Amino acid sequence: MEAGPVHHFKTSPLLWSIGGVGLVALSLVAIAHLRQPQLGSEVSSGVDVAGPGATDPWQQAMDLGWQAAVAAQTAHTAEDWQQVGNLWLAAVVHLKAVPPEAEDYPKAQEKMQEYLANFEAAEARKAEAPAAPTAATLNREAVQHLFTDGPMGFAFASARPQGPHQVVVGQSSDGLASLELIGPADTLTRATLALPQALTESGVSMAGVVYTDHFLTVIMPGQVPGTRGLADRLQALGDAPQPTAIATPGGQQVTFSTEPRTKTVLISVEMPN
């Protein structure tokens, strides 16, 4: 990994909020994930298992563990923690399917206990977490508060007019991300996250994946793509810099794009009318 992404991990308050143990766990799951071939995945609000053709239960369990570890870093609402718990349980199901004669069987037995403990921790967090805001409360001011009070610590400038719309621009406290919110009056019609220097030679940095997951969790509660699918979409930007648009079940359109000259990753969400 290049020096830039490592620096991102050291300076980001979002990533520091994971805590040392959580960051190590995420890194270990990420390493297991990166050893596997990249598999395409469609947008889903449910558990996003490995793509078609992936039949190795150990590989599928590691894939789901990756999703759970990343999702846990930005989980805030009870619904978020429910999804995290579902991912850990799905991983356990695949670990149970590893046959005794398999080389990975001893590791699978150890991981099963670890993932069950992670599931119990997610259940405890779910019991303490607030419910997700409804679509009606996701106006521009409400979204600003969510980003200001969240782990990215955004600070926003005053709104400025742009035709019939109001535009608000903010920046994360570590300077690694900027955000633009647009809409008439206090209605949000488009949100764009910009991640300078997030595009590396090997794809999008881990910090870029985590920040994007948090952004989409706030903008589209309950509709975020599975984190494996999200990681694959972002990694594909390095090979196909043209914009990639994805329609969601909630009617939003998510567009991933890059600015190769500045190594910036852009994620834009258009709200339904």
C-alpha positions as a printed Julia matrix, in Angstrom:
273×3 Matrix{Float64}:
   0.0     0.0     0.0
   1.27    3.43   -0.9
   2.27    6.06    1.63
  -0.83    8.15    0.92
  -3.42    5.58    2.05
  -1.36    4.7     5.14
  -1.33    8.36    6.09
  -5.1     8.4     5.65
  -5.48    5.66    8.26
  -3.27    7.55   10.7
  -5.05   10.91   10.39
  -8.71   10.07    9.83
 -11.02   10.53   12.84
 -13.48    8.15   11.18
 -10.9     5.38   11.08
  -9.53    6.21   14.53
 -13.11    5.82   15.84
 -12.83    2.13   14.98
 -10.33    1.66   17.8
  -7.14   -0.36   17.69
  -8.76   -3.79   18.02
 -11.39   -3.02   15.39
  -8.82   -1.7    12.94
  -6.68   -4.82   13.33
  -9.74   -7.03   12.83
 -10.74   -5.09    9.73
  -7.21   -5.32    8.34
  -7.05   -9.09    8.85
 -10.4    -9.61    7.15
  -9.31   -7.28    4.34
  -6.13   -9.31    3.78
  -8.2   -12.49    3.53
 -10.53  -10.72    1.11
  -7.73   -9.44   -1.11
  -6.34  -12.94   -1.55
  -9.6   -13.9    -3.26
 -10.49  -13.12   -6.91
 -12.6    -9.99   -7.38
 -16.2   -10.99   -8.05
 -18.9    -8.73   -9.43
 -21.92   -7.99   -7.26
 -25.18   -6.17   -7.76
 -26.68   -3.56   -5.47
 -28.63   -5.17   -2.66
 -30.07   -4.03    0.63
 -29.76   -7.54    2.05
 -26.83   -9.82    2.78
 -24.47   -9.65   -0.18
 -22.85  -13.05   -0.52
 -20.03  -13.83   -2.92
 -20.86  -13.74   -6.59
 -22.03  -16.69   -8.64
 -19.45  -19.39   -8.99
 -17.96  -18.91   -5.52
 -18.71  -22.29   -3.9
 -15.91  -22.54   -1.34
 -17.59  -22.04    2.06
 -14.36  -20.76    3.62
 -14.01  -18.14    0.89
 -17.66  -17.14    1.24
 -17.31  -16.83    5.02
 -14.24  -14.6     4.66
 -16.11  -12.53    2.09
 -19.03  -11.99    4.47
 -16.63  -11.29    7.33
 -15.12   -8.52    5.17
 -18.58   -7.04    4.64
 -19.46   -7.2     8.33
 -16.15   -5.67    9.44
 -16.5    -2.71    7.07
 -20.22   -2.21    7.79
 -19.57   -2.16   11.54
 -17.23    0.82   11.21
 -20.03    3.15   10.08
 -23.06    1.48   11.71
 -25.11    3.99   13.66
 -28.78    3.02   13.68
 -30.47   -0.14   14.93
 -31.09   -1.09   11.3
 -27.37   -0.73   10.55
 -26.42   -3.04   13.43
 -29.11   -5.51   12.36
 -27.42   -5.72    8.97
 -24.01   -6.18   10.61
 -25.37   -9.01   12.74
 -26.98  -10.66    9.72
 -23.63  -10.63    7.93
 -21.8   -12.26   10.87
 -24.49  -14.96   11.1
 -24.34  -15.6     7.36
 -20.57  -16.01    7.68
 -21.08  -18.52   10.51
 -23.42  -20.57    8.31
 -20.69  -20.88    5.68
 -18.07  -21.74    8.29
 -20.27  -24.56    9.51
 -20.35  -25.87    5.95
 -16.55  -26.33    5.8
 -16.06  -30.13    5.77
 -13.84  -31.76    8.46
 -11.43  -33.06    5.83
 -10.84  -29.55    4.42
  -7.5   -27.85    5.03
  -9.32  -24.77    6.39
 -11.46  -26.74    8.86
  -9.43  -25.92   12.02
  -9.37  -22.23   11.12
 -13.1   -22.36   10.39
 -13.83  -23.68   13.88
 -11.85  -20.83   15.45
 -13.44  -18.22   13.22
 -16.9   -19.53   14.05
 -16.46  -18.68   17.73
 -15.01  -15.28   16.82
 -17.87  -14.45   14.45
 -20.52  -15.59   16.95
 -18.98  -13.23   19.51
 -19.06  -10.46   16.91
 -22.74  -11.21   16.28
 -23.52  -10.91   19.99
 -21.65   -7.6    20.12
 -23.68   -6.32   17.14
 -26.9    -7.36   18.86
 -25.88   -5.41   21.97
 -25.09   -2.33   19.89
 -28.42   -2.68   18.07
 -30.32   -2.59   21.36
 -28.69    0.74   22.23
 -28.83    2.37   18.79
 -31.48    4.83   17.49
 -33.85    3.95   14.69
 -32.94    5.07   11.17
 -34.39    8.41   10.1
 -37.27    8.19    7.65
 -37.03    9.58    4.15
 -39.22   12.5     5.19
 -36.65   13.67    7.75
 -33.73   13.47    5.35
 -33.87   17.1     4.27
 -30.72   19.09    3.69
 -30.47   20.46    7.23
 -31.0    17.01    8.77
 -28.31   15.54    6.53
 -25.89   18.33    7.48
 -26.38   17.52   11.16
 -25.78   13.81   10.55
 -22.44   14.54    8.87
 -21.45   17.22   11.39
 -22.14   14.96   14.37
 -20.83   11.79   12.71
 -17.32   10.3    12.76
 -16.19   12.29    9.71
 -16.68   15.56   11.63
 -17.82   17.72    8.7
 -17.89   21.52    8.94
 -20.18   23.35    6.5
 -20.13   26.85    5.03
 -23.31   28.9     4.76
 -25.75   27.98    2.0
 -25.45   29.94   -1.26
 -28.04   30.27   -4.02
 -27.56   28.56   -7.39
 -30.57   29.25   -9.54
 -33.64   27.81   -7.78
 -31.44   25.7    -5.49
 -29.41   26.18   -2.35
 -25.87   24.76   -2.29
 -24.0    23.82    0.9
 -20.36   22.73    0.85
 -18.55   21.04    3.72
 -15.23   19.39    4.5
 -14.26   16.61    6.89
 -12.1    17.56    9.85
  -9.1    15.68    8.44
  -9.44   17.31    5.01
  -9.71   13.93    3.27
 -13.28   14.4     2.05
 -15.52   17.2     0.85
 -19.28   17.17    0.47
 -21.77   19.18   -1.61
 -25.5    19.18   -0.84
 -27.92   20.71   -3.36
 -31.68   21.26   -3.37
 -34.45   23.86   -3.42
 -35.17   25.44   -0.02
 -34.28   22.77    2.56
 -34.93   19.79    0.28
 -32.04   17.55   -0.72
 -32.0    16.54   -4.39
 -28.32   15.73   -4.91
 -25.37   14.91   -2.64
 -21.8    14.49   -3.86
 -18.82   13.16   -1.91
 -15.32   13.97   -3.21
 -12.29   12.0    -1.96
  -9.03   13.61   -3.14
  -6.04   11.29   -3.45
  -8.21    8.22   -2.81
  -7.36    6.66   -6.17
  -4.12    4.64   -5.9
  -2.21    2.4    -8.29
  -3.97   -0.64   -6.84
  -7.45    0.92   -6.87
  -9.4     2.94   -4.33
  -7.82    3.19   -0.88
  -9.35    1.43    2.13
 -10.13    4.86    3.6
 -12.04    5.69    0.41
 -14.17    2.55    0.75
 -14.97    3.25    4.41
 -15.78    6.93    3.8
 -18.01    6.03    0.86
 -19.85    3.44    2.93
 -20.53    6.05    5.62
 -21.69    8.62    3.04
 -24.17    6.22    1.44
 -25.38    5.0     4.84
 -26.36    8.57    5.76
 -27.83    9.52    2.38
 -29.65    6.21    1.77
 -30.39    4.56    5.13
 -31.22    0.9     4.69
 -30.31    0.88    0.98
 -26.51    0.82    0.97
 -24.96   -1.73   -1.43
 -23.37   -4.74    0.24
 -19.88   -3.67    1.24
 -18.22   -6.35   -0.93
 -20.22   -5.04   -3.9
 -19.31   -1.48   -2.93
 -15.61   -2.35   -2.71
 -15.75   -4.05   -6.11
 -17.51   -1.05   -7.67
 -14.88    1.32   -6.32
 -11.96   -0.92   -7.27
 -13.34   -1.06  -10.82
 -12.88    2.7   -11.1
  -9.13    2.23  -11.42
  -9.62    0.17  -14.6
 -12.67    1.97  -16.0
 -12.54    5.67  -15.12
 -15.73    6.49  -17.02
 -18.72    7.19  -14.7
 -20.67    4.16  -13.49
 -24.33    4.74  -12.6
 -26.39    2.4   -10.42
 -30.13    2.68   -9.78
 -31.24    1.69   -6.26
 -34.5     0.1    -5.07
 -35.37    3.41   -3.36
 -35.28    5.33   -6.66
 -31.94    7.07   -6.11
 -29.21    6.97   -8.74
 -25.66    6.54   -7.48
 -22.83    7.55   -9.82
 -19.19    6.59   -9.2
 -16.52    8.49  -11.15
 -12.91    9.64  -10.92
 -10.71   12.58  -11.79
  -7.42   10.77  -12.63
  -5.32   13.94  -12.69
  -6.04   14.67   -9.01
  -6.66   11.0    -8.1
 -10.07   12.06   -6.8
 -12.97    9.64   -6.37
 -16.47   11.15   -6.74
 -19.71    9.58   -5.5
 -22.93   11.39   -6.37
 -26.47   10.49   -5.32
 -29.5    11.9    -7.17
 -32.71   11.78   -5.15
 -36.03   10.73   -6.74
 -38.48   13.53   -7.53
